[in-house]
């Protein structure tokens, strides 16, 4: 790392990029960046920290910069081309992250699902006990000089996480996702196996995942879950409308009783992984239990608000497994209310690959609505529509449009769950505006 340079982030508003920029800023490096002019939730912390954000332009690039290029931006991007013309150093996001791990006890969190929530939880727990730097995929990051721990979200897309060789790695699951890149489950497993070979001290893997059970590594692989064959086991699980509590055992050793104010089976498992890492680092169990009690979640993961007589939940879920977990959490917290799902399919390729699985997971709600498919930067159209998915859903599947969200006004004293990784929040805001108008008229 170079104190004499300014780190210029191309795509600084990206969730990982904004977090990485904050870490460098906190550690005393000079940071700036460029991106689209449209407001995104990730820029708030950057602006509060005084980090300069500019619209994309080749003129932003000059001598004295080190370029940090976001994964979404090819070498043909005008700013990257300008940097190369000036012979400036250009780093990709995963490589810079790999460099930052040196000098810390580093813990990565990888998996097709659950990595952001688990990373946020791990950072919260360790950060309450010892100096901890962290990078979470919800756009939050903090750098502390000479921190003991460095917690980060490891991205399997395009094998980006192979640029990192952490001390420990939590692997929440191996699932076939990113069909625009991976050829199938065996290809995904190969990526995780390659990363496992780079881990230095230990791997913590979900025991019920058949792919994770195949892992071979040069370090111990500790499995966590609810089965007797798991090394770290949650027993006596109690799920209520206030959260969950459970006992934890490492083989036959009782590690104590833990309470979390989080919902869904997946959050019990995420907590168990954090407890397992903490145990191996000899952190007192009582301190871990204390920190678990105060965690409130990460951005866009089961974020709730009350409006009129409705509960509105915003969640990043965009894969069938994630949808299932989110609806399970909603059922736990609101067992007596109707659950209405509003789902924005994310990319044509993923919608085609998981058509039947999406229909099955969404049917866990009482009523389902869809928006049009959100296309990615890599694809703009496809041979599938939201109506095709809707036709397979037994509990609805009506396609909503931004200028007509009034169908949702039929529900009262219920729960609406907006899910998606694109811009589903604009539909949420349109519904909230209708709800506000309706409340004013009724009063």
Helices and strands as residue ranges (DSSP letters): E 6-10, H 15-26, E 30-35, H 43-48, E 52-55, G 58-60, E 65-69, H 78-85, E 90-92, H 93-100, E 105-110, H 115-127, E 132-135, E 141-142, E 149-153, G 157-163, E 168-171, H 185-196, E 202-206, G 212-214, E 220-225, E 232-240, E 243-250, E 253-260, H 265-280, H 285-293, E 303-307, E 310-315, H 320-333, E 339-343, H 348-353, H 355-362, E 367-370, H 386-390, E 396-399, G 406-410, E 415-419, H 425-442
